[in-house]
Amino acid sequence: MTLVHEAGHAVVAVLTGRRLNGIRLHSDTSGLTVSSGKPRGAGMIATAAAGYLAPAALGLGSVLLVDGGHTPWALYAGLATLALMLLYIRNWFGLVVVGLSGVAVGLLIWKAPERVQDFAALAFAWFLLVAAPRMTVDLWAHRRRVRTRTTDADILARLTILPAAVWNTIFLLLTLAALAGAVRVTDLLT
């Protein structure tokens, strides 16, 4: 989850014109993406918001691609993202995580039969879709335990007029909407 969370920050930072300086993944499941650019404004807000939304967006996108018969697109997009992340990883643990993930996706693409690719892509997508809302709920608990106020929601509260609790709620609602959208697309409940 942390890898996808930090990749979300990184991708949106680049897409909004910020300069990506580095990504760190830590063994305690935390991470850090550092970008430079305007310290305020839409680019910074989008970059800060992207982390908690990225797993749900990737999960929904993957479900849509697999459901449409385009599993290889999802896998190659994941492999390309991992390859680009290697350029910006700034610690050994992150390098190992991204490298092993890339090897796993590469083996899946080049060695696994189509049915196994579909299954793996969907399993990962549903994991992301279910874990994304849970991650936002964990954010509330973290904010109650730790008083440092350095979470993405806290950063967004400093950048906007909305308090961190509202950002937490927005994250939860959007991740639940992605989960509901995936359920609807796949007719899972019928």
N, C-alpha and C positions, 0 to 999 in steps of 0.2 A: 504494500500500500504506500509506503513512504517513497519508493522509487517513482510510482505514478504521480503521487502528490507533488514531489519536487520537479518531475518532468513537466507537470502542468504549469507550475510557476515559470519554468525555463522557457517553454514554448510561447506562452503569452507574453513574457518579457520581450522576447525577440520580435514577435508579431506586432507589438505596440511600439517598437522602435527603441527599446531599452537595450543596453549592452550587457550581455550575459558574461559575468566574470568567473563564476564557478558554482559547482554543486557538491555538497557533502552529504553522504549517507552515514549514519552512525548505528552501531550495534544495539543501541537502546531503542531503536525504531524511530528516532528523531532524524531530522535532516535540515539542511539549510541551502537555499539557493540565493546567490548574491548577484544582483544586477545593478547597473548604474544608469543614471538618467535623471530626469526631473524628479525631485523628491515628493512631489505632489502631482495631482492631475489624474486623468483617465487611465493613462498607461500604468501608473503605479497602483491605482485601485484595481484595475483588471488583473494585474500580476499578483497582487496580494490575495484576491478572491479566487484565483484559478486553482490553487492547491487542493482545497477541499472539494471542489467541483470536478476536478480532472478524473478521478476514478469513476464517478457516475457517468460522466460524458464518454469516457473510453469504453466503459461497459455497455452503455446503450448503443454507441456506434458499432461496437463489435457484434452485438446481437443483430443489429440491422444488416450488417454486411454478411454475416453467416446466414441469416434468414433469407437474404437475397441471392444466396449462392456465390458470394464473393469472399469466402474465407481466406484465400491467399492474399487478398488486398489487406485484410486486417493483420495477418501475420507479417507481411512485408513492411507495413507501416510501423508495426511494433519493432521489427528488426532495425529499420532505418532510424527510428527514434533512439533506440539503445546505442547504435553506432555513433550517432551524433552526441549523445550524452557522454560517451567515453572521452570525447575531446574536452569536456568541461568538468569531469570528476576531479576533485582535489584531495582525495584521501584514499588510502589503501583499501579500507573496508568497502567504500563505495565502488572502487574499481573492481573488486572481486564480485560484488553483487551484480553490477551491470554486466560485467564480462560473462559470468555464469548464466545470467538471464539471456544474454545474446546467443551464447552457445546452445542453450535449450531451445530457443525459438528457431535458430538456424537448423538444428537437427530435426525439429518438427517439420519445418518447411521442406527440407531436402530428403528426409528419410521416411517420414510417416505417411501411411496411406491417407487418402482424402477423409475417410470417416473418422480417423484418429485426429486429424487436424481440426475437423468440425467440432468433435467432442472437446478437445483441449481448448479451442478458442471460446466455445460456449461456457465451459467450466470456469475459465478465467474471467469471462465477462460477467457471469452470474456472481462469482466471488466478489468482484469489484462492486457490482450493483447492490449486493446485500451489505457489504462491509462499509460502503460510503456513508450511509446514514448513521451507522454505528460509530464511525469515526467522528462525526459531528457531535453525537451525544457524548462521546469520550472527551471532546473539547470542553464541554460544559463542566464536566467533573474535574478536568485538569485546571481550568480557570478557578474553581473553588479551592483546590489544594495548593496551587502555586500562585503567589502574588506578584510575580515578575511582570506580568502583562506584556508578554512578547509574542503571543499567538497571532495567527493571521487575523482573527477577529479583532484583537486589540489594535493591531496595525491599521485595520480598516476603520475602526472607531476613531483613531487619531486623524485619519485622512478625510473622513466624511462627518456628517452630522449625526449619523446613526450610531447608537451605542453597540458595544461588542455583543450583547445578548441578542440584539436584533440581527446582527450578522450571523450569529450561530443559528438563529431561527431560519434565516434565508437559506443558509447552507443545508439545513435539515429538510426544508420544504423542497428545494430544488433536487436534492439527491433522492428524496422519496418520489418526486415526480418522474425522474429518470427510471427508477425501479418500476413504477406503475406503467410508464410508457413501454418498457421492455416486456412486461407481462402482457400488456395489450397487443403489442406487435406479434408476439408468439402465440397468442390465444391460449396462454398457459392455464387459465382458469376455466376454460370451456371444455 
